[in-house]
Amino acid sequence: MLSRRSLLGTLTLAGCASKPNNTFAGYAFVAARDSGDIALVNLAAFSLEKKRIRTAGPPLRLLDLPGEDALFAVSANGVLEEVELSGARIRRRAKLEFLPASLRLSQDLSLLWGLSEDGRQLRVHTRDSLDAKRRFTLPASAHAVATSPETPHAAAALEHSVLIWDHLDQPEPRVAQLGEPVNQIRFLKNGSVVVAAQEAAQQLTLIDTATARVIVKLPLPIRPENLCFNADGGQLFLSGEGLDGVVVVYPFQSQVASTLLSGKDPGPMAACAQPPFLFVTSPSTDTVSVLDIRTQKLAAVVAVGTEPRCVVITPDNSMALVLNQRSGDMAIIRLANIVSKRHKTAPLFTMIPVGSAPVDAVVRSFAV
């Protein structure tokens, strides 16, 4: 949690003293790719701060460091920068020659796992010093990395296989041969299973982490382009080409549960813990569909900005922040305004300009 006093020394918190009841007290740090910086949005005052954090290159991703006064910004040129949140400044930077999209933090936040720019090495750096700790030479070029949320496991996706490590000191990975091309990989929350999304085959393959054996191959009615777990990790939601809907998978039961109708051309998603809502972007229609996970029905459709491609939920589950890539703004949906009724619409609370092509965001609260 950020100190409000330290933020006051750097940022103007206009309106915070008279913020409405039930308003989240905190900031959204928004990576604006084409603006080349990070915008700061005061979520108590619903205003954009004048101060922006300039990055070394176009920021593509923000890696949160929960409980610390920092996050990592990953730029398109491979530069990694540690951002001090309370001071809204770059604390340090390093050129680590990672493939930007591949970078992942270990479950204890002590290690950075990522692929070399040519994909032929899996590199592990310590987070504190950013020094290289291990380098694993891969049998072929890899394109994706996953780390387990609760265990030291890590994995890398090659074209037709997945390599699995139990921990940093394991000399050689176990190999799961899958046959069909692999696009994305994820670990289940407890690290027991690797989930491999295979778009061309339209299937989801579950791999046992301990043995690297295939548990099951689940055929899908879509290309699994977008993956999103619910809060406890017990449900996995998939969207992609092939259906204007979301496929629900129960990964611990190794089964496809259902298909939920959503907006046209569903894109990236985000799940809220309470109330149990799934927010599904529709970049082609400039809307977000809100699905009730409990009833598996459409709760509302919200018109947002142009080309929404990222949704972030505030820590208190009070708001969904939608980043609209083409219009360069952030739409704020208050969950309290989503009420199931005959006409499935919900009002948009407000829109805040954040810069050109917003692509990622981290939300932090501050002490009041």
N, C-alpha and C positions, 0 to 999 in steps of 0.2 A: 504494500500500500504506500502511495506517495504521501509525503508530508505537504499539507496545504501551505504551511508557512514557507517551506523552501520554494514552492511554486510561485508564491506571491512575490518572491524576490526577483523572479525572472519574467513571469507572465502577468498580463492584466486579466484579472478574474472579474470582469464586469458582470454585475448581476448576481454573483454568487451569494451575496449576503441576503438577497431576497428571493432565492430560488423557490419554485413552487414545491409544495409537498409531493412526496413520492417521486422526486426527480433524482436520477442517479448523479452522484457527486463524483466527477472524474473527467478524464480526458480520453479522446480517441486520437491516436497517432496514426496518420494516414499516409501511406507511401503513394506519391503522385509520380508515376513513371516518367511521363513526358515533361513534367515541370522540373524533374531532377531534384526533388526535395521531399521532406516529410512535413505535412500540415498538422497543426495542433487544433483540435476542436474541443472547446469547453462544453461538456455535455450538461453541466448544471445551468449554464446561461444560454445554451444552444447558439454559440457564436464561434466564429473562426478567429483564432489569435493572429495578430499581425506578425509575430515572430514565426519563422519557418526554419527547419533544420536542413541545411544544404548538404547533400551527399556527394560522394566522389564520382558517382555515375548514376544513371537512371535506376532508382530503387525498384527491385522486382518483388522482394519478400521481406517481411519483418518476422524475426524469431523472438518470441517473448521469453523473458527470464522471470517467471513468477516469483514474487517475494523479494525481488531485488530492484534497485533503482536503475534499471538498464533494460535495453533490448538490443538485438543485433539487426542491422540493416544489410541486406545482400543486394549489391548492384549488378547490373548487366555486364560490367567489365570485370567481374570477379572480385571486387574489393569488398571486404567484410569490415563493417564499422560498428563499434559499440557506442550506443547512444545513451547518454546520461539523461534520464527523464526529468528529474527535478530541475536541472539546469538547462534543459532543452538544447543540448550541445553534443557534438561528437567528442567522445572521450579518447578514443584511439581507433586506428584503422590499420589494416594489413591486406596485402595482396596475396591470397592463399592459393590462387589458381585452381579453385573449385569450379565445377559446372554449377552455376548459381541455383538452378532448380533442384539440384540433388542434395543440398545441404540439410542435415538433420542434427538435432541435439539428442544426446543420450538421455535416458530416463532421469538421471540425477543431475543433469545439466552440466556435467563436468567435461564432456567430450563433444567434439564436432566431427560428424561423419559426412564424407562427401566424395564425389568422383572427381578425378582429374579432368581437365578440359577435353581430353580425347577419349575419356571413358575407360581407359585401360588400367587405371589404378583406383583402388578404394583407399582414401587417405583419412587418417584419424589424427586430429589435433586436440591438444588440451585447451579448454576454454579460457583458463586463467592467463596462460602465457601465449597462447596461439601457436606454440611450438608443435612441430610434427612429432607424433608419438609412434605411429605405425603406418606402413604403406604396404598394401596387399596388391600384388600384380595379378590381374585377372586374365582368364584364358581367352576372353574376347571383350569387345567393347560393351560396357554397361550404360544404361540410360536412366536408372532410377534407384533410389536408396530408401530404406525404411528402418526406423528404430522402434523398439517396443516401448509403449507408454509406461510400463511398470517393471520391466526386467532389462538386463544389459544386452539383450539380443539385437542383432542388426542383420540386414539382408540387402542384397543387390540384385537388380533385375537385368539379365542379359536378354538377347533376342528371344531365345527359346528355353531359358532355364532361369532358376533362382538360386543364388548362393546364400547360405545361412551361417551366421556366426553366433555362438552362445555368449561370447564375451571378447574383449579386446585381445586377450592373450592366446586365443585359439589359433594355432598355426595355419590350419587349412579349413576352409568352410565345407559344410555338407552341400551337396548339389542335388537339386530337384529338377529333373528333365521333364519338360511339359509338352514338347512337340510343337504347339502353336505359339505364335508370337505373344510376348508378355508386354503390356503397356504400363500398368501401375501395380504397386504392391503396398500392402498395409499389414501390420500385426494386429491381432486381436489384443484387447487391453492387457490380458495376463501373459502375453507372449507365447502362448501355446500353439498358435496357428498363424501361418502367413496366408494372406488373401491375395491372389493374383488376378487382376482384371485383364481379360483378353478380348480386345475389341473385335478383331477380324473373325474370331471363332464365336463371338457373342456368348461368352461363358465366363463364369467365375470359378477359379480353381482354388480349393482349400488344401494347404500343405501342412503336414505335421512338423512342427519346428524341431522336435527331438530326433526325428528319423529322416527328415526331408522326403518322406513318402507322401504321395497324393492321397488325400482322404476322399475327396469327391470332386467331380467336375459338374457344375450346375449350369445347364443351358438357360439362356436368357432371351427374352423377346426384344432386347435392345443391345446396342453396343455400349458396354459399361464405361462411359467417358468421365463421369463424375461420381465420386464416392463420398459418403457422409455417414458417420456413426451417430447413434443417439447418445445421450449423456452417459449411460452406464455401459455402453459398448455392446449391448445385447441385440441391437438391431442395426443392420447396414442398409442404407438407402442408395439406390443406383439410378442414374438418369443418363440419357444419351439418345443418339439417333435410332429411330425405329418405332417410337411410341411417345405420344404426348402424355406421359405418365411417369410414375416413380415405382421401381421394383423394390419390394421389401424382402430382405434376406435375414433369416435367423442363423447367424454363422455358428453359434455353439451347438445348434441342432442340425447343422449342415443341410438346410432346406430353404427353398424359395417360398416365402409365406404368401405374398399377395402382390397385386399391382394396383396402385392408387392413381386415379386420374388427376392431372395437374394442368398447368397452362401449356400453351403451344411451345414446342421446342425447348423442353426443360433443360436448364443449365446447372451451374454450381449451386450447392445447398448449404444450409446450416440448421442444426437442431437445437431446440431450447429444452431445458430440463423441466421447468415448471412455470407456466403450463406446458404440456408436452406438445409443442408445435414443431413442424418442419417447414422451413422457408425455402421455397424453390424459385430460383430466378428464371425468367423467360426473356433472354436478351433480344429476341426478335419482336416481342410485343411490348417491351418496356414495362413489364409487370412482375410482381412477386406473388406467387400462390402460397397461401398458408394452409397447410394440412394438419388436421388434428390427429396426432399419432395414436391416441387412445381409441378414438372412434373410427379412425381410418377414413375420414371424410374431409371434404374441402370446407374450411372454415371461412376463408375470405380470399379475395383477389385485390391487391393494392397496386394502383398505378404509381410508378416511381419515375426516375429519370431515364435517359436514353442509354440503352445497353447495360443493364445491371449484370455484373459478373462476380460479385463477392458479397457475402452477408456475414456480419459479425454480431454476436449476441453480447449484450453487456453482462458483467458478472452477476448482477442482481436479477437477471432475467426480466428486466422491465422494458427493454427496447431492442429492436433489431435495426442495425445500421447497414444500409444497402449502398454499396459503391457502384456508381454509374459511370462506366468507363468512357463512353463517348461524350456525355454532357458534362463530365468533370465535377460532379457533385455527390453529396451523400444524403440519401433519403433516410429519415428517421421514422420508424413505425413503433408506436407505443402499444405494447401487448395488451394493455388494459382496454384499448379501443377495439380489439378484435372480439366481436360478439357473434356467435352463430345465429343467423337469421335467414329469412327466406331469400333476400337479396344478398348474395355473397360478396359484399364489398366492405372495405374498412377505410376510414379516412387516413391520409398521410399526415403525420404530425407537422413535419417541416422539412425543408431542403436547405443544405448548407454547401456553398461552393468550396471545393477543397484543392483544386488544381487539375491540371490536364492528365487524363488517364489514371485515375486512382485504381490501384490493383490489390492492395492489402492493408490491413489495419490491426492495431493492437489497442485494447481498451484497458485502462487502469483507473482505479478509484483513488481518491485522496481523503485523508482524515479530516473530519469536519470538527 
